[in-house]
Amino acid sequence: MPQSYKNQRTNENDLDVRNIQSHSIYLNFKKTLQPLILDKSFAIGVSGGPDSLALAALAKQYSNEFNNPFIAIIIDHAIRKNSAKEAKITLQRLNEKNIDAVIVRYKGEKFSSNIQKHARDLRFELIQNYCKKNNIQHLILGHHRDDLLENFYIRLIRGSGLKGLSSFNTISHYSKKFLVLRPLLHYSKEDLTEITKKVFRNYIKDPSNDNDKFLRVRIRKLRQQFKNEGLSETRLMKTIENLSIANESLNFYLEKADKKYLRYQDEGYVVLSKNLFKNEAKEIIFQLISKSITFVSGNYYPPRSDSIKSAIEYLTLKKQNTITLGGCIVEHRGNVFYIAREDRNIPVLQLNKKDILKNWDKRFLVTNRSKTNIILKRLGENGINFLKSGKKNIPESSMPEKVKKTLPSFWSKKGELMFVPFINYKNSKYAIKSDTFSVCHIGLV
């Protein structure tokens, strides 16, 4: 565990935090976390707003009481001009309460459209990557009742099904070794702001929360009108709870069908049995296609439901042998469908020497333990032709050609192919050991 996660015991700076130990929100927070986290380390996501700072205070008190190390992860997404300054202010506020924190900065392309969604997706992706790099298996987020209700309205407007309408869950398994917890879903932003004022006195105010060009902001303002018309939020929360229970039942059957009809490959593609379409209900088929596409594409959200339904119709009625969906190619072969990454918009990444667990194409975590900088990119047609030429001693593989083209491959600065994982090619010119490079699919970590 990194040194920065050491758990500092209480002192005079913790007095404000300890004042909430008998608060009903903390008692329920503790009740949710204890059976899941036990004595393990965890991370929390902190934006600097009132809800996430309240989460930081609750997490600190939990850490004080049970001696669990934890880290607060602050994302500087560089979308607002003051984001770097706000991240530093938030870091300082946390440090003043003896809360270990780290700023993770985004250095990619700027977003010009759908900014709030991009910011949310990016924040979660960067936090998730940090947790995986540091072997943190529990992430706690500060989503609250207002988030839950707003999300419900947005999904309702967009015609979402059961899974979308049941929205956030208190416990979400994102992979075999990564658990996301949202223990504050039954509390309002006002409840959490009260805790933040007691502990931190102040917080960052996000100006986009008042900008009517964002749907979430307009929904927020409409909620009061809904209340005035008699739409009780207590009843709405009960509806969401009932939908979540129904969704849990659906997930039980989904897991069984998943194991029966799908095979998730280390190389990042999915093999899907045709029998899925013959033997299962429409909703099971829909959800498993959706899950397959997110696994293969690396996208946080699946394609729109209409696109998935059209794809299912094409596949079941045999209108086409090959279709594209959500950045993937779905190809019919015999009794199975292969779902592979579409060979376009795949990034080229420079890996500096000793770079650890860098995210490539939102699909693979890659590590370069060599003593030189290298280029990571798709194998592509050129790479495949190179492997076919001469005696490369490449083992025979049943992997589809479309999959091979999109595999990660390691190239020298001079443009020489050095290493291709999964195909097990190593260029003899380079002293490549078994641990020089490593690659693992994010969905299988």
C-alpha positions, -999 to 999 in steps of 0.1 A, spaced: 0 0 0 14 35 -9 28 54 21 4 82 16 -25 59 27 -12 57 63 -40 63 88 -34 93 110 -50 91 144 -72 118 158 -58 151 171 -72 186 176 -78 190 139 -102 160 141 -125 175 167 -149 187 140 -149 153 124 -155 135 158 -185 157 164 -204 138 138 -198 103 153 -232 102 169 -250 117 138 -276 94 123 -261 97 89 -227 85 102 -243 56 121 -260 44 89 -229 51 69 -210 28 93 -237 2 92 -234 0 54 -196 -1 52 -187 -24 80 -197 -58 65 -183 -49 31 -150 -32 38 -140 -48 71 -103 -38 77 -94 -31 41 -82 1 26 -106 22 5 -108 53 -17 -134 81 -19 -141 105 -48 -140 141 -38 -149 171 -60 -148 197 -33 -186 203 -33 -208 199 -2 -218 163 -8 -183 149 -14 -168 169 15 -195 154 37 -184 120 24 -148 128 33 -158 137 69 -178 105 73 -150 84 58 -125 101 82 -146 93 112 -150 57 100 -112 55 95 -106 69 130 -130 44 146 -118 13 127 -83 22 117 -90 17 79 -65 35 57 -82 55 29 -73 81 2 -94 109 -11 -91 112 -49 -96 147 -64 -100 149 -102 -88 180 -120 -106 175 -153 -94 208 -168 -129 215 -182 -134 247 -162 -106 273 -162 -105 273 -123 -105 235 -120 -67 233 -110 -72 260 -84 -103 244 -70 -85 210 -68 -57 226 -48 -82 243 -24 -100 210 -19 -67 192 -12 -57 218 14 -91 216 31 -88 178 33 -52 179 45 -62 204 73 -85 176 86 -56 150 83 -73 134 54 -48 119 29 -56 131 -6 -42 131 -42 -50 152 -72 -53 132 -105 -51 155 -135 -66 148 -169 -43 157 -198 -63 146 -228 -84 164 -254 -109 191 -245 -147 185 -247 -169 209 -266 -202 191 -263 -221 171 -237 -197 186 -211 -214 175 -179 -217 139 -191 -180 138 -203 -169 153 -169 -188 126 -149 -176 98 -171 -140 111 -171 -140 115 -133 -152 80 -127 -127 65 -153 -97 84 -137 -107 74 -102 -112 38 -113 -78 37 -130 -61 51 -99 -77 25 -77 -66 -4 -100 -31 10 -101 -29 11 -63 -48 -22 -57 -77 -5 -40 -108 -27 -43 -134 -5 -26 -145 29 -39 -170 51 -20 -189 78 -38 -211 106 -24 -242 103 -46 -273 113 -27 -310 113 -29 -312 143 -52 -288 127 -76 -309 95 -76 -342 114 -83 -326 136 -110 -311 105 -127 -346 88 -126 -362 118 -144 -335 120 -170 -337 82 -177 -375 84 -178 -373 112 -204 -349 91 -225 -372 60 -224 -349 38 -203 -359 3 -192 -358 -13 -158 -320 -12 -154 -318 25 -163 -347 35 -142 -335 17 -111 -304 39 -116 -278 39 -88 -274 10 -64 -259 12 -29 -235 -16 -40 -222 -21 -75 -198 -47 -87 -178 -32 -116 -155 -62 -119 -145 -92 -98 -122 -71 -76 -137 -37 -77 -167 -27 -56 -184 8 -57 -204 18 -27 -229 47 -25 -240 47 11 -257 82 10 -285 76 -14 -312 81 12 -300 115 22 -305 149 5 -279 173 -5 -292 196 22 -285 169 48 -249 165 36 -243 203 33 -251 205 70 -223 181 78 -199 199 55 -206 232 72 -200 217 106 -167 201 96 -152 222 68 -171 255 71 -169 260 33 -169 242 0 -165 247 -38 -196 260 -57 -199 246 -92 -212 274 -115 -226 248 -140 -251 238 -113 -270 270 -121 -267 269 -159 -300 261 -176 -284 248 -207 -278 215 -189 -307 191 -187 -299 180 -151 -301 217 -139 -335 221 -156 -348 189 -140 -335 201 -107 -356 233 -110 -387 214 -122 -387 191 -92 -403 217 -70 -431 221 -95 -436 183 -94 -439 185 -56 -464 213 -59 -485 191 -82 -485 164 -56 -457 142 -69 -442 132 -35 -405 125 -36 -410 100 -8 -433 80 -30 -409 84 -59 -381 70 -38 -404 40 -30 -410 35 -67 -372 35 -74 -367 11 -45 -393 -13 -60 -376 -10 -94 -343 -18 -78 -357 -50 -62 -371 -60 -96 -337 -53 -111 -320 -75 -86 -343 -104 -96 -335 -97 -133 -297 -97 -124 -301 -132 -109 -313 -146 -142 -288 -124 -162 -259 -140 -143 -271 -175 -152 -276 -166 -188 -243 -148 -189 -224 -179 -178 -243 -201 -202 -241 -182 -234 -211 -157 -233 -174 -162 -232 -153 -131 -224 -118 -134 -239 -86 -120 -225 -79 -105 -259 -110 -82 -254 -136 -98 -276 -168 -118 -267 -181 -151 -282 -219 -153 -279 -239 -184 -285 -268 -182 -310 -289 -202 -285 -292 -170 -264 -317 -157 -290 -337 -190 -291 -339 -197 -253 -341 -164 -234 -366 -136 -229 -362 -103 -248 -349 -84 -217 -322 -109 -210 -310 -108 -246 -311 -70 -246 -291 -67 -214 -264 -93 -224 -259 -76 -258 -256 -43 -239 -231 -58 -215 -210 -74 -243 -208 -41 -262 -195 -21 -231 -170 -49 -223 -156 -49 -259 -157 -11 -266 -145 0 -232 -173 27 -231 -188 34 -197 -223 36 -212 -239 12 -237 -254 24 -270 -289 38 -269 -317 12 -265 -331 18 -300 -297 9 -315 -294 -23 -295 -330 -33 -304 -323 -28 -341 -291 -48 -338 -309 -77 -322 -336 -76 -349 -309 -77 -376 -291 -106 -359 -322 -127 -351 -338 -123 -385 -305 -129 -403 -308 -97 -423 -270 -93 -422 -241 -114 -411 -221 -84 -399 -233 -53 -382 -216 -24 -362 -228 -13 -328 -213 11 -303 -178 10 -317 -179 -28 -321 -184 -53 -350 -208 -82 -344 -201 -110 -369 -221 -142 -374 -200 -174 -377 -216 -208 -375 -234 -212 -341 -218 -182 -325 -215 -144 -329 -181 -127 -324 -182 -93 -309 -150 -74 -315 -137 -38 -313 -143 -19 -345 -110 -10 -362 -113 27 -360 -105 56 -336 -80 35 -317 -55 58 -300 -17 57 -303 -1 60 -269 35 68 -259 46 46 -230 75 61 -211 100 38 -195 87 22 -164 51 35 -170 28 14 -148 -8 4 -157 -16 31 -183 -51 29 -198 -51 22 -235 -82 26 -256 -104 23 -224 -99 -15 -228 -65 -25 -215 -41 -16 -186 -6 -18 -199 28 -16 -182 62 -8 -197 91 -20 -175 117 -16 -202 144 11 -200 132 30 -231 101 49 -243 80 30 -268 48 34 -288 16 14 -281 -9 11 -309 -32 -13 -326 -15 -42 -345 -33 -33 -377 -29 -46 -412 8 -37 -413 15 -56 -381 -4 -87 -393 14 -87 -427 48 -84 -409 39 -113 -387 29 -134 -417 61 -126 -436 92 -148 -429 95 -174 -401 82 -157 -370 72 -189 -352 38 -175 -343 15 -202 -328 -17 -210 -347 -47 -191 -333 -84 -193 -338 -87 -156 -330 -107 -138 -357 -86 -115 -380 -107 -85 -370 -97 -91 -334 -60 -94 -342 -61 -60 -360 -72 -42 -328 -48 -60 -304 -24 -38 -284 11 -40 -299 44 -25 -287 66 -6 -313 100 10 -310 105 47 -318 121 36 -351 88 19 -361 99 -17 -354 74 -42 -340 88 -53 -306 60 -73 -289 25 -85 -294 7 -99 -264 -19 -127 -268 -1 -137 -300 31 -142 -281 54 -125 -306 87 -111 -293 112 -94 -316 146 -112 -310 164 -79 -316 152 -67 -282 159 -83 -248 122 -88 -239 116 -108 -208 84 -123 -195 77 -92 -173 91 -64 -196 56 -56 -208 22 -66 -193 -13 -62 -206 -46 -70 -190 -82 -63 -201 -99 -38 -177 -131 -58 -177 -113 -89 -164 -92 -72 -137 
